[in-house]
Amino acid sequence: MSLSVPPRTPRLSSRLPHVGTTIFTVMSALATETGAVNLGQGFPDFDCDPALIEAVHQAMLAGHNQYPPMPGVAPLRQAMADKMLALYGLVCDAQAGITVTAGATQALLTAVLSVVHPGDEVIVLEPCYDSYVPNIELAGGVVVRVPLTPGSFRPDFDAIAAAIGPRTRAIMINTPHNPSGQVWHKNDMQRLDELLAPTDILVISDEVYEHMVYDGERHESVARHPGLAARAFIVSSFGKTYHVTGWKVGTVVAPPSLMAEFRKVHQFNVFTVNTPMQHALATHMANPAPYLELPGFYQRKRDLFRQGLELTRFRLLPGQGTYFQCVSIEDLAVPERELPEAEFCQWITREVGVAAIPLSAFYGNGFDQKVIRFCFAKRDETLREALKRLARL
């Protein structure tokens, strides 16, 4: 009689040993568990335009249900080319310079994998979106962290210049900026252009909040600056623009030589993106009003939320873009003791009933400056309920 030997699962060495469950998953789960208003994770709690849903329905009825071309359907790529020209003055090659992606996160990873080789350095400006660093590490690159100025979150170009070295392959920038809500201005892009002009450094420009810029500011896209556009991957998100984050559809615009490398990776990690949504988005983009009106739509929500927060002891930080509002918690007294950002967010979710995200989660070293982030991409009644609860602080 032979003894039964249990099956063995081989041991492995993690590609991302320091990565665990994201703070967004943790806080959303806690919000669900406690019945808190979830102003943590960045997604709308309202529906998209019914015309967009109908456009998907019509695309399905028209038979657009099989694989589309690997770079994306031609009408959507042409619509993006037309938009880039109309808004930013950038002439794009719709055939060779635009690719439809499975959301912006996939676009960012594919851009990094397509150009970063083991040992290459990539500059990130902290605080930054949580996928940037793992993307670089998966490519075998070396992360070079440059902090944005604490409090104002403005780019420090002296620090960026000091971080550039012979192995610098790319810099990842984000405007409007998640998590701070700050926007880059024309002189910021000019400074970056001057810094990079004598180099072969590439730019990966995360512009998913491009249509959420307030107070009369304009979105200062890399596309407006020929010297930067010639070395950039410009990432956009239909999910953010049209309130359909679950569709996971985005685009990348780049010079054809860079796009050729991007597509080599794209065809093997995604290949292509759902067909009826692409056709529906192309149809919907024929009318620019939805994205041209988005700044006013979200500024009204931002102002409503800020006015309510002014009645609390949170200290409002300036924010001219995205659908996030950062606040300082330095002046708040909570039970027992002063809490770090992460613990404060746990406390406020459980005890006050509103979920937020600690800014320390966006720093590699967990830098705690007593700042947390709320998302105001919510129905007015959701925001008012959150403000009613926060008024107790």
N, C-alpha and C positions, 0 to 999 in steps of 0.2 A: 504494500500500500504506500503510495507516494504522498508526501506532505504537500499541502496546498501552499503555494508561495504567493503572497499578495502582489498584485501588479505594482510596478515601481514607476513613479513619475520622476523623470530626470531632473536634476538640479540645473539651474541656469543662472547666468549673470545678467542682471537687469540692464537694459539699455538706458533706462531712466531711473536709477536707484533712489533718487531724492524726490521723486514725484509720487504723491498720494492722491487721495480724493480731493477735488478742487474745492475751494472755499464756497464757490457758487452752489455746488451740489449740497454741501454741508448746510449752508444757511437756508436754501430752499426747502430741504428736508425738515429742518427745524421749524421753519415757518408753517409748513403743512401740519407738523405734529402739534404745534401750539395754537394754530388758528390765527397766526399773526398776518398782518398785511405785508405781503412780500414786495418790499422796495429794494431788495438785494440784487437778484439776477436781472440782467438788462433785457427785458422783453415786454412788449405791449400787452395789456389785458383787454384790448378792444379789437374789433374785427377790421379786416382790410376792406377796401372798396368792393362792393358786390360785383361791380363790372369786371373786376379781375378774376373773381371766381367763375363768372359766366364765360370769360375768355378761355379759361382752362377747360371748361365743359365743352365749348365749341371746338377747341383744338383736339380734344379726345374724339368727339363725334366726327371730326374731319380725318381721323385716322392717324394722327400724330402720336402714335403709341409705341413705336419701335425705336431702335437706336438712332440718335441723331448723329451728325458728323462729330468726330472727336473734338474739334475746337469749339463746337457750339453751332446752333442753326444760324444760317446766313442772315435772316431778317433781324435777329437780336443783335448780332455783332455789328450790323450796319446801323441799327438804331443807337448803339453805344458810340459808334464812330461819329454819328451826327451830333449826339449830345456833347461829346468831348470837344468838338469843333465849336458848337454854339456857346457852351458855357466857358470854356477855357482857352479857345483859340488853337487847340492842338489838332493838327492833321494826323489822323490815324489810318493805318492800312487795315481795313476791316477784315481782310482775308488773312494777313500774316502778322497782325499786331494786336489782335484781341482774342482772348480765350474765355469761354464761359466755364465757371468752376462750381464745385459743390460747396458753395459758401465761401466766405472770406478766409476762414481758418484753414481750409484746404489750400486756398490760393497762396497764403503766406508760407505754409509748409513746403509747397511745391516750388515756390520761388527760391527758398533757402536751399532745398535739396538740389536744385538745378545749377546753382552757381558756387556753392560753398563746398570746398574740399577739406579733408581732414587737416587740421592745423591752421586753417584760415581763421582770422579774427573777424568778428562781427560786433559792431558797436550797437548797444541798446541803451535807450534813454529811460531811466527809471524814475517814477513807477511806470510799468508797462504791462500791456495785456499779457495774460499768463501763458499764452502759447509760444511767445517769441523765443524764450530761452530753451525750452525743450526742442523746438524746431532746430535750433543751431546745434544743440548737443546731438540730435539724431543724425545730423550731417557730419558729425565729427569736428565741428568748428569750435572755436574758443570764444566764449562770451566775454565781451569787454563792457562793463557796466559804467555808464556815465550818468550821475544823478541830474535830474532837472532841479532847478533852484527851489528848495523847500519853501512852501507857502504860496509862491507865485506860479511855480511849475513852468517857468520860462526856460528855454534852452540856453545852456551856458556854452557859448561857442569857444571860449578859451579852453574849457575842459574837454570839449569835443576835439579841438585841434591837438591837445596834448595826448589824447587817446589814439590818434592816428599813427600807425607805424607801418613798417614794410610788409607786414602780413595782413593788414586790414583789407578785407575783401568787400565788405558791405556795411552800411548803416541802416538800421530800421527806424523809421520815424512814423509818427501818428498824429494827424491833425484832422479834425478836432480830436482832442486827446482824451482817451479813456485810461485812467479813471478821473482825471482832474477837471475835465470840461474846458480846458484852455485851448486857444487856437493859435496857430502860427500866423504871422503877418508877412507882408511882402519883404520887409527888411530881413526877417529870419531866413526866408528862402534865398535871398540874395547872399547872405553871409554863408549859408551852406554851399551855395553854388561856387562862391569864391574859394572856399576851403577845398572843395573836391575837384575843381577845374584842372589842376596839374596832376591829378591822380587817376588811377583806374578803378577807384572805389565805386561800387554800385549802391543804389538807393532802393530800398524796399519801403514803399510809402503806403501806409495803412490809412485809407481815406473813407472808411465805411460810414462815418457820420457826416459826410460832405454836405448834406442838405439840412443839417441841424446847426446853423450858425446864426447868432442873434445880435441884437443891439446895433443893427446897421453894418456889422462886419460882413466881409465876404469870405468864402472859403478859398484859402490861398493854396490851391492845388499845385503839386509839383508840375502838373501839365502846363501851367502858365509860364514856366521858366525853361526855355529850350535847352540850356546847359544841363539842367537836372533831368528833364524828360528824356534826354538822349541816353541816360544811364540808369533809368528807373523802371521798376515794376510798380504800377499804380493799381491798388486793390480797392474795389468797390463792392457794395452789398445791396442786392435787391431786397433781401430780407429786412434790412434796416429801413430802407427807403419806402417800401410799400407795406410795412407792418406784417410781414409774412416770414418771420425768422425761422419758422419750422420748415420752410421750403428749402432752405440751404442752397440758394443760388447766388453767385457773385460773378464778378468779372475781373480780369487782369488786362491792363493795357501796357504794352512795352514795345520798344523798337523791335523790328523783325528778327534781328540777330539774337537778341535776348529771348524773344518769344520762342524761337526755334529750340533753344535749350529747355525752356519751361515746358514745352509740349512733349519733349522726350520723356520727362518725368510724369507729366499729367496723364499721358496715355497708359501708364502702367499703375498709377496709384488710384485713379478714378476712371479713366478712359473718357467718360462723357457724363452728361448731366440730364436729369429727367426731361423728356421731350415736350410733353404738353405745357409744362410750366414755361419753358423757353419761348414757345410760340405765343403763349398768353402774354408774357412780359413784353415781347416785341410789339404786339398789338396795343398793349396799354401805353407803351412809351410814345406812341404817335401823338398823344396829348401830354405836353410837358407840365400842365398845370399841377398835377398831384405832387411832383417834387419841387416845383417852383413855389408852391404854397406851404411847403413843409416847415420852413423857418418860422412863419407866423403861427402855424398850428402848435408847434412845440414851444415857442416862446411864451404863448399864453399859458401853457401848462407850467413852464418853469416859473413864470411870474406868480401864478397862483400859489405854487408850492413855496417859493421864497417868501412871499408875504406872510404865509402861515408860519413858517419857521422863524420869522422875525419876532414872533410872540413867545418864543421859547428862549432858553439860554444857550442854544447852539449858536456858534459864531459862523456866519455864512462866508464861504470863500467865493471869490469871483469865478464865474463860469460863463463863457460866451458860446459854448458849443456842446454837442452830444445831447443825450437825454439823462445826464447824471448831474447831481448836485452834491458837492463836497461840503462838509461842515466840520468845524473844530469842536471837540468835546471837552476842551480844557476847563471851561467855566461851569461844567455840570457836576453836581454832587450826586453820587449814587450811593446806595447802602453799603456800609461796612468800610470800603476803602476805594482809593482811586484804581481804576481798572485799565489795563492795556486795551488797545483798540479791539483786538480779537475777542477778549473776554467781555468788553462792553457790548459788542454786537450780539453776543450770546445772551447777555443780560437783558438788553433792550428788546430782543425778540421774545424772550420768555416772560418778562415782567411788564413790559409796556405794550407788547403786541405789534411791533413793527420791525421787520427784518432789514438790516443794512449790511454793508460789506466793509471790513477794515481796510484802510489803504495800505497797511503793512503787508497785505497779501500780494501786493503788486511789486514788492521789493525782494530781491534775492536774499538780503540779510534781515528781512523782517523789520525794517526801519519803522519805528513807532513814533509818529509825530502828533498823536492824538487827533487824527482826522479819519472820518468815516464817509462812505459814499451811499447816497440814496439814488434810486432810479425813479424819474417822474414820468416815464412813458406809460401812464396809467389813465384810466377814466377819471374824470373830475371827482366823481363820488368816491373812488378809491383813495385819491389824494386827500380829500376832505376827511375821510375816516382816519387815515394815517395821521393827519395833522391834529385831529381831535384827541387821539391817543398821545401824541408827542407833546401836546400842550400841558400834560401833567408833569413834565420834567421841569 
